[in-house]
Amino acid sequence: NDGLADGAEDANADGAIAGDANADRVMDPGETWTETDPLNADTDGDGVDDDADGVPLDPARGEYWTFDLNLTDAQVASLQIGVQANATDAYDAAVDQLTPFGVPSGGGSMVSILLDGSQLITDRRGTYAGAVWFFQATAGGTPLTIQWNSADPIAASLIIRESNADGSAVAGGTVGVMDDFNTVAVPANTTTYFAVGYGAVSFDLTLQPGWNLVSVPLDPRLPDVDSVFQGNQSGDVWKLVNGAYTAATEVEIARGYWVLNNTGATVTVSIPGSLKLQNSFDLNAGWNLAAPVADAPFNPIPVPLTTDPTGAVVGGVFEFDPVTRIYKVATQLESGKGYWIYLGQDAAVALGNY
């Protein structure tokens, strides 16, 4: 009754909740649940049904998880990442495990988690917030395959990205949410790096007194306007639809909104949500209230914008300054702001930085 298939919630098909030691369907102290409850629409009791919850087993509430990556033709069979109560972001001898091997030589294959100069096969953190695991995958004389269970509820909150050795993203490399696919391959006789990060993040949005033209660079966990702006909006929140203003009931990614703050003070709201791994968004000919999509640290999108077909943007991109209350030409798209963009024809516009 929570919108998730029972087979996805009970991934090992044993009829029980993994981690529920006494099978009472109650998260008792010391239990580490790794499956959601098919008989409970809201496993973690946070008011959001599991199918809509970016964090269906929320570590902040005392629930923890592990996630396995299985290897073929490698020196170890699997790696494990996760979140556990007594863990930290550093190596924890009580819960983490060092690899028993170094970087292989003589044609062997190995994948390890790199952390503070050490190589691990198990790494658990104390919180999912901002957690990123960095992997080095070295394939020997045959290709190396890394696989995982994309039906695991946690997979929907994990993002894997092909990286350079310094941790920066590889342009055009593999990137995606781990419930969308379940395999990455490393070609023979090569070393590839991957970063796996928890995609449930928060964005801090500032509302100046008066009117603000704002946006949210992620998919809000609770998208209704009251939850997003947390009661700091006065009256309706406005969006542009087919050239006309319409009162918004929910906040969508890549769209700008007019919000009136009548509190008399500058207000900052923290908005939890999940990352949207999408660069291109379809906009209509004419005026659009659009906005950038980004992941932490929410770097700006340069202007001029890339469009398909090319040259679709007519004139500049405009932003509203809520302090001076005037429009100005934008030189970049900043997360949290909405922008006026005029298109001479329907086009796909690059609003993301993935």
Order of alpha helices (4+ residues) and beta strands (2+ residues): alpha-beta-beta-beta-beta-beta-beta-beta-beta-beta-beta-beta-beta-beta-beta-alpha-beta-beta-beta-beta-beta-beta-beta-beta-beta-beta-beta-beta-beta
